[in-house]
Amino acid sequence: MGGSKRFRINDIIVKDSVFYPYRKKVRTMKIFLSGYYGYDNLGDELIFASVLKFFENVDHYVELYLPYPKKEPGVKTSLKIHLLPRYDLLSIMKAVHHSDLVISGGGALLQDETSYRSFVYYTLPIRLGIRWKKHIVILGQSIGPLKKRRSLAVIKKIMKYKRITAILRDKRSFEFIKDISVYKENIFLGTDLIFLFPCKYPKEQKENPRNLVVIPHVSTDWQKKERREFVEKIGNIIDVLLSGKYNQIIFLPFQRGKDERLCDEIFMSLKPRTRSLTYVEKTVNTDKTIRNASFVVSSRLHGVLLSILYEVPFLALSNQPKIKNFVTENFSCSLVYPAVEFDPVEVAKEIERTNESNRKGTIASVRTKLEKRAERMMKLMSTFLNSISD
């Protein structure tokens, strides 16, 4: 992020911990932290900010070793951070060797759907930690998809290690890891790390009560035909909604570059009259944009999660298992449609007939449940850090 005001992560995360008062620090703990940080992906930057905020509030002085693609972290922190070149194997090996703890932190790192190379990269610090008998935490993650047998074999081997603790963010991942683990008492159900520090916002009246936010995303393995079909169907949804109760549509890219290009592509495919009531968000902070929405349509998981944090009704368009697993686990009604194989008129009608007050009540109860899980995660991690420092 490098000083950009694009996401304003520190404005979204609560400034002071609601769980931990100030305590005297007892000792220094060196932690190797692995994650998809520094690539201007809003969801991962929120996870990063939450992890840093947590470590600022523990009983230890924390030094982080962090593989990172930029010269400075995009989130303000009081922690001492040693930034490492992301693909410098020797630096990574030295940092893991000097660390007290290895954390694989947040998101969906342990999967081979993106690529097997990505899977190898994110399991490397864990395997190095096992080699040097370090304590290891898999924190706030979804596991999988694991399409290759060798990927599954690696995960099974990792979960035989005695000093590994896993706190998973969804029930399917929790049950899978607990089933294959030798030390099942070290496996816990948590939630996504952005719930560690809940958002606070004023109960103000929304600036635009008929404002719909669209957060589009397409998989890198999609063919051009699938991408064109997705763009066309999103345009059809917007045409229906603008003739109904919504008077403005906002496209909100969650990652610089590819998401911005996709938003521009959808925008340019719209009819001229429709374009006049639609725009692509570029600089205004995401916090306010989602908070002021009447409805969110998201193809990204953290678009769904931020909707829950701000109690905004939503619908997901995605084939990603992490989104389907999360939504079906927490909501009884079907709020997920396939990314391409959906009827745009049916989706538009579902959005139109949403009872906003009823849906908000359901979302509020889910938010409360997830915040309780997050509080438990923080207590587990705090207890864990104290135990390994004794």
C-alpha positions, -999 to +999 in steps of 0.1 A: +000+000+000+030+023+006+014+054+019-016+053-004-050+065+009-068+039-012-081+016+015-075+036+048-071+004+067-064+021+100-097+039+098-116+006+096-099-012+125-108+000+160-080+021+174-080+007+209-084-030+218-118-038+233-104-069+249-070-061+263-061-032+287-026-020+288-002-045+305+034-044+313+054-063+286+072-094+300+097-104+273+105-102+236+090-128+213+103-132+178+075-143+154+077-153+117+045-142+100+034-155+066+005-141+046-006-125+013+002-090+025+013-059+006-005-065-027-033-039-023-059-066-017-084-050+008-093-083+025-057-094+031-047-059+042-076-059+068-063-093+080-028-079+083-040-049+102-059-071+127-029-093+133-007-063+140-032-048+163-035-080+182+003-083+187+004-046+199-019-057+228-003-089+241+020-093+271+052-095+251+074-072+231+069-087+196+094-086+168+080-098+134+099-113+105+077-107+075+082-116+038+068-085+021+069-071-014+074-034-005+099-013+014+075-005+043+042-020+056+011-003+044-004-003+080+008+019+108+021-001+138+042+003+169+057-032+164+093-038+153+091-055+118+119-070+099+108-070+062+122-098+041+122-101+003+093-124-004+112-148-026+146-148-008+147-184+004+179-179+025+164-149+043+132-168+050+152-198+064+173-176+086+142-158+099+123-190+107+154-204+124+157-173+147+120-171+155+102-185+186+070-189+167+058-194+131+024-181+122+006-188+089-018-159+092-052-155+077-070-160+044-068-191+023-031-197+020-030-235+023-047-244-010-034-253-045-063-239-065-044-207-072-013-228-081+008-256-066+037-231-065+016-209-042+009-239-019+046-248-017+055-212-009+030-209+020+038-244+035+075-237+034+077-217+066+056-243+084+078-272+072+109-253+082+094-246+116+088-283+120+123-291+110+137-268+137+110-278+163+094-243+164+059-236+177+035-231+148+000-216+145-023-218+115-044-187+123-078-177+110-075-197+078-097-217+054-080-249+042-083-260+006-092-267-021-065-293-023-067-307-058-034-326-059-028-357-038+007-345-029-009-313-014-032-334+008-002-355+018+018-324+028-011-312+050-016-346+066+021-347+074+021-312+089-008-320+112+011-349+127+035-323+144+030-320+181+037-283+184+012-271+158-020-253+167-047-245+142-075-219+147-097-222+115-121-196+102-149-220+090-165-252+102-156-273+072-119-265+075-121-271+113-137-305+108-113-315+081-081-305+100-094-321+133-101-353+114-066-356+101-047-342+131-029-364+156-032-338+184-068-330+181-068-309+213-048-283+194-075-276+168-101-248+173-129-232+155-125-195+151-135-170+124-119-145+100-093-123+115-111-091+106-135-099+134-108-096+160-113-058+162-149-050+153-157-018+133-172+011+151-194+036+133-219+063+141-256+053+139-261+080+113-288+081+086-274+068+053-265+094+027-283+075+000-310+051+012-312+034-023-276+027-029-263-007-042-226-016-041-212-043-065-179-059-056-170-079-087-142-104-091-133-131-116-110-161-112-076-160-130-084-194-146-116-182-163-118-182-201-126-151-221-161-164-228-168-168-190-155-133-183-177-118-210-207-137-198-201-125-162-197-089-174-229-091-194-250-106-166-239-080-141-250-054-166-284-071-169-288-071-131-280-034-130-305-026-157-333-043-138-324-027-104-322+008-118-357+005-131-368-006-096-361+008-061-324+016-065-312+049-079-275+045-078-250+016-084-214+018-071-187-006-084-161-012-056-128-028-066-111-047-038-077-051-054-058-026-075-052-035-111-074-065-121-105-056-100-103-020-112-100-032-148-130-055-144-151-027-129-142-004-158-151-032-182-185-037-167-191+001-166-182+005-202-206-023-212-236-006-197-261+015-217-254+052-217-285+060-196-275+033-171-239+047-169-252+081-157-265+064-126-234+042-120-198+049-111-166+031-102-152+039-068-116+049-069-105+070-039-133+073-013-126+049+016-143+015+015-155+018+051-180+046+043-190+031+009-202-002+024-216+014+055-239+036+034-250+008+011-286-005+011-274-038-004-241-054-014-235-078-042-201-094-038-178-119-055-152-115-028-154-130+007-143-099+025-171-079+007-195-104+024-176-101+058-176-063+057-214-064+049-219-084+081-197-061+101-219-031+090-251-052+090-258-045+054-279-071+034-259-089+008-258-116-018-227-134-031-219-144-067-190-169-065-178-204-072-152-201-045-156-228-018-145-204+010-174-181+002-200-209-001-187-226+030-189-194+051-223-182+039-240-216+041-225-223+076-239-190+090-271-184+072-301-207+067-313-190+035-294-193+002-274-162-003-248-176-028-253-179-066-228-195-090-204-169-104-215-174-141-244-199-142-270-176-127-301-160-141-296-122-138-333-115-137-337-140-108-308-124-089-322-089-094-356-100-082-341-116-051-323-083-043-355-063-049-377-084-027-352-085+003-369-075+035-341-052+047-352-051+084-356-089+086-323-096+068-305-070+090-317-088+122-303-121+109-270-105+100-267-088+134-271-122+152-244-137+129-221-108+136-225-112+173-217-150+170-186-143+150-174-116+173-177-140+203-156-165+183-130-138+176-128-129+213-122-166+221-095-166+194-077-137+211-079-154+245-066-187+230-037-169+213-029-148+244-028-180+266-008-198+240+019-170+238+022-170+276+025-208+277+054-210+252+073-181+268+074-198+303 
